[in-house]
Amino acid sequence: MTGTGCPSALNPRRIRGSGRSRPHPRQPGCPRSGRRCSRIWGAGTTIAGVFLLAAIAAVVSFRYMHELCLRHGEDHLAAVLIPLAVAV
């Protein structure tokens, strides 16, 4: 792997039916750029977006249930633990 950190540099393209690698078109900034490199970065940004959305949903859900428990007369410790018990 070279200094640019492109993950596709680890997986050379193979010619079907043989063990030989075929040439890869090089582009600036990525030693093995092309569809494979853009797919890997696209998948990484999708995963990061899903985790960000899940974290936001978890915080909003916890705050809502915590407030609901406090309104219904639970003490502070129970109001913290009840949303965690429901989430698990």
N, C-alpha and C positions, 0 to 999 in steps of 0.2 A: 504494500500500500504506500502511496506517495504522500507528500506533505499536505495535499489539499483536503484529505479526509473523505473522499468520495467512497461510500460503502460498496459501490458496484465494482470497484477495482479488485475486490476479493473473489468475484465470481466471473471468470472469463466466459465469453460465449463459446459454445461448442457447436461444431458442425454435426448435424444429425447423422448417427451411424458410425462416427469415427471418434477417436480420442483427441483429434487435433483441434486447436483453437482457430477460429477464423478471425481475420483482422477486424478491429473495432474502430469506427470513425472517431477520431479525437477532436474535441472542441475545447476552447479556452476555459480554464478554471476547473476542469474535471478530467482526470486522466482516462476515465472510461465513461464518458458521458453518453447521453442518448436516452432512449425510452426507459431502460433499466434504472438509471440514476434518478430520473424524474419520478418513476413509480415509487422508489424507496423513499424519497423526500416527501412525496405526496401522501404516502401511507403514514409517515411519521407525523406530519401536520394533522392528519385526520385523527390519529390516536391522541395527540395532545389536545385537540379540540374537544374530543369526547370526554377526556378526563377533566378538562376545565369545566365543561357543562355539568358533569356529574358532581364536581365539588361545589359548584354554585347551588345546585339543586339540594345537596345535602345540608348546606348551611341554611338555606331558606326553610327547608323542612324542619330542621332542628329548632330554629328560632320560633317557628309557628307553634310547634308542639310544646316547647318550653313555656311560651306565653299562655297557651291554653291550659296547661297544668297549673300555672300560678293563678289564673282566673278562677279555677275551680277549687281553690283552697289548699293545694299541695304545698308543702314546705319547699325551700330552695333546693335542697339535696334531691328530693324526689322529683322535682321539676327538671333537674338536670339528668337524672338517671332514667326516667321513663322514656324520653325520646330515644335514648341510646338502646334501651332494651327492645323497643319496637323496631328499630332499624336493623338489629341483628337478627 
